[in-house]
Amino acid sequence: MEDKKIYLPELIFNGKELIGDHVEKSTRKLGDLRGIFENGTAFESMNLEQIAYHVSCTFPVQEGTSGGLFMGITYLMPGKVGDEYFMTKGHFHSNIDRAEFYWGVEGEGMLILMNEAREVWAERMYPGSLHYIPGGIAHRVANVGNSMLIFAASWPSDAGHNYETIAKHGFARRLKEVNGKPKLV
């Protein structure tokens, strides 16, 4: 019988972060989100160097590889621009039929979803919540709490990201704080 070796993983997810040599990190500042908030006056009066969110990802295969998976963790700061919560840019997948999973790790948020007919709905995110995002659905996340929102994601390596459609047309509804609670308007 052949003796098999036991290896330690090169990548670790410790429940809140990805750790390893092949973790890529990026930061989006508030200024990087120009155009996604309705209240431009409130936006321009804020510190545009303020960090809106960080993302840590692992890409074990080349982008575009059929059958591969990517994983990422997003750390979305609390805050509002006017009455809209800090949120991610939002996107469709370039390969429109690709699905994705999100799961809540820490904090409170809302996953905002929009289909190609521009119908919009939202799902509450919290530690342990699991969200299946079917193909053909644009998605973005808003932090509706007072502390950092941490959520993880896994998506096909050939999904790609189409940010342009959302940048040009936005979502058909906005998540705003109304009477102290999040509401799609």
HUCOR-V840560 format. One record per pair of residues at least 12 apart in sequence whose C-alpha atoms are under 10 Angstrom apart, sorted by the first residue. I is the first residue (numbers start at 1). J is the second residue. If there is no record, write none. Layout:
I:J
I:J
This chain:
10:22
11:23
11:58
11:60
13:73
15:105
15:106
15:152
16:73
16:74
16:75
16:105
16:106
16:150
16:151
16:152
17:55
17:56
17:57
17:72
17:73
17:74
17:75
17:105
17:150
17:151
17:152
18:55
18:56
18:57
18:58
18:71
18:72
18:73
18:152
19:56
19:57
19:58
20:58
21:58
22:57
22:58
22:59
22:60
23:55
23:56
23:57
23:58
23:59
23:60
23:71
23:72
24:55
24:56
24:57
24:58
24:59
24:72
25:54
25:55
25:56
25:57
25:58
25:72
25:73
25:74
26:53
26:54
26:55
26:56
26:57
26:74
27:51
27:52
27:53
27:54
27:55
27:56
27:74
27:75
28:49
28:50
28:51
28:52
28:53
28:54
28:55
28:76
28:88
28:89
29:47
29:48
29:49
29:50
29:51
29:52
29:53
29:54
30:43
30:44
30:46
30:47
30:48
30:49
30:50
30:51
30:52
30:53
30:81
30:86
30:87
31:43
31:44
31:46
31:47
31:48
31:49
31:50
31:51
31:52
32:48
32:49
32:50
32:51
32:52
32:89
33:48
33:52
33:86
33:87
33:88
33:89
33:167
34:48
34:89
34:167
35:89
35:167
35:168
35:170
36:84
36:86
36:87
36:88
36:89
36:90
36:166
36:167
36:168
36:169
36:170
36:171
36:174
37:80
37:81
37:82
37:83
37:84
37:85
37:86
37:87
37:89
37:170
37:174
38:81
38:82
38:83
38:84
38:174
39:81
39:82
39:83
39:84
40:81
40:82
41:81
41:82
42:80
42:81
42:82
42:83
43:80
43:81
43:82
44:81
45:81
46:81
50:77
51:76
51:77
52:75
52:76
52:77
52:78
52:79
52:86
52:87
52:88
53:74
53:75
53:76
53:77
53:78
53:86
53:87
53:88
53:148
53:149
53:150
54:73
54:74
54:75
54:76
54:77
54:150
55:72
55:73
55:74
55:75
55:76
55:150
55:151
55:152
56:71
56:72
56:73
56:74
56:75
56:152
57:70
57:71
57:72
57:73
57:74
57:152
57:153
57:154
58:70
58:71
58:72
58:73
58:154
59:71
59:72
59:157
60:157
61:157
61:158
62:157
62:158
63:156
63:157
63:158
63:159
63:160
64:95
64:156
64:157
64:158
64:159
64:160
65:156
65:157
65:158
65:159
66:156
66:157
66:158
66:159
67:156
67:157
67:158
68:155
68:156
68:157
68:158
68:159
69:100
69:154
69:155
69:156
69:157
69:158
69:159
70:100
70:153
70:154
70:155
70:156
70:157
70:158
70:159
71:100
71:101
71:102
71:152
71:153
71:154
71:155
71:156
71:157
72:102
72:151
72:152
72:153
72:154
72:155
73:102
73:103
73:104
73:105
73:150
73:151
73:152
73:153
73:154
74:88
74:104
74:105
74:141
74:148
74:149
74:150
74:151
74:152
74:153
75:105
75:106
75:107
75:143
75:148
75:149
75:150
75:151
75:152
76:88
76:107
76:109
76:141
76:142
76:143
76:147
76:148
76:149
76:150
76:151
77:107
77:142
77:143
77:144
77:145
77:146
77:147
77:148
77:149
77:150
78:107
78:108
78:109
78:142
78:143
78:144
78:145
78:146
78:147
78:148
78:149
79:142
79:143
79:144
79:145
79:146
79:147
79:148
80:142
80:143
80:144
80:176
80:177
81:176
82:176
82:177
83:174
83:175
83:176
83:177
83:178
83:180
83:182
84:142
84:143
84:144
84:174
84:175
84:176
84:177
84:178
84:182
84:183
85:109
85:110
85:141
85:142
85:143
85:144
85:145
85:174
85:175
85:176
85:177
85:182
86:109
86:141
86:142
86:143
86:144
86:175
87:109
87:110
87:111
87:112
87:140
87:141
87:142
87:143
87:144
87:175
88:111
88:139
88:140
88:141
88:142
88:143
89:139
89:140
89:141
89:142
89:163
89:166
89:167
89:170
90:112
90:113
90:114
90:138
90:139
90:140
90:141
90:142
90:161
90:162
90:163
90:164
90:165
90:166
90:167
90:170
90:171
91:113
91:114
91:137
91:138
91:139
91:140
91:160
91:161
91:162
91:163
91:164
91:165
91:166
91:167
91:170
91:171
92:113
92:114
92:115
92:116
92:135
92:136
92:137
92:138
92:139
92:140
92:159
92:160
92:161
92:162
92:163
92:164
92:165
92:166
93:135
93:136
93:137
93:138
93:139
93:155
93:156
93:158
93:159
93:160
93:161
93:162
93:163
94:136
94:158
94:159
94:160
94:161
94:162
94:163
94:164
95:135
95:136
95:156
95:158
95:159
95:160
95:161
95:162
96:116
96:134
96:135
96:136
96:137
96:138
96:159
96:160
96:161
96:162
97:134
97:135
97:136
97:137
97:159
98:133
98:134
98:135
98:136
98:137
98:155
98:156
98:157
98:158
98:159
98:160
99:132
99:133
99:134
99:135
99:136
99:137
99:154
99:155
99:156
99:159
100:131
100:132
100:133
100:134
100:135
100:137
100:139
100:153
100:154
100:155
100:156
100:159
101:130
101:131
101:132
101:133
101:134
101:152
101:153
101:154
101:155
101:156
102:125
102:129
102:130
102:131
102:132
102:133
102:141
102:151
102:152
102:153
102:154
102:155
103:125
103:126
103:127
103:128
103:129
103:130
103:131
103:132
103:150
103:151
103:152
103:153
103:154
104:124
104:125
104:126
104:127
104:128
104:129
104:130
104:131
104:149
104:150
104:151
104:152
104:153
105:125
105:126
105:127
105:128
105:129
105:130
105:149
105:150
105:151
105:152
106:125
106:126
106:127
106:128
106:129
106:147
106:148
106:149
106:150
106:151
106:152
107:125
107:126
107:127
107:143
107:144
107:145
107:146
107:147
107:148
107:149
107:150
107:151
108:124
108:125
108:126
108:127
108:142
108:143
108:144
108:145
108:146
108:147
108:148
108:149
108:150
108:151
109:122
109:123
109:124
109:125
109:126
109:127
109:141
109:142
109:143
109:144
109:145
109:148
109:149
109:150
109:151
109:182
110:122
110:123
110:124
110:125
110:126
110:140
110:141
110:142
110:143
110:144
110:145
110:149
110:175
110:182
110:183
111:123
111:124
111:125
111:131
111:133
111:139
111:140
111:141
111:142
111:143
111:175
112:124
112:137
112:138
112:139
112:140
112:141
112:142
112:171
112:173
112:174
112:175
112:184
113:133
113:134
113:137
113:138
113:139
113:140
113:141
113:171
113:172
113:173
114:136
114:137
114:138
114:139
114:140
114:171
114:172
114:173
115:134
115:135
115:136
115:137
115:138
115:139
115:171
115:172
116:136
116:137
116:138
117:136
117:137
117:172
118:137
118:138
118:169
118:170
118:171
118:172
118:173
119:137
119:171
119:172
119:173
120:137
120:138
120:139
120:171
120:172
120:173
120:174
120:184
120:185
121:139
121:172
121:173
121:174
121:175
121:184
122:139
122:140
122:141
122:142
122:175
122:183
122:184
123:141
124:141
124:142
124:144
124:182
125:141
125:142
125:143
125:144
125:149
125:150
125:151
126:149
126:150
126:151
127:149
127:150
127:151
128:151
129:151
130:151
130:152
130:153
131:153
132:153
133:155
135:159
138:161
138:162
138:163
138:165
138:166
138:171
139:166
139:171
140:166
140:171
141:175
142:175
142:176
142:182
143:182
144:175
144:176
144:177
144:181
144:182
145:181
145:182
172:184
172:185
173:185
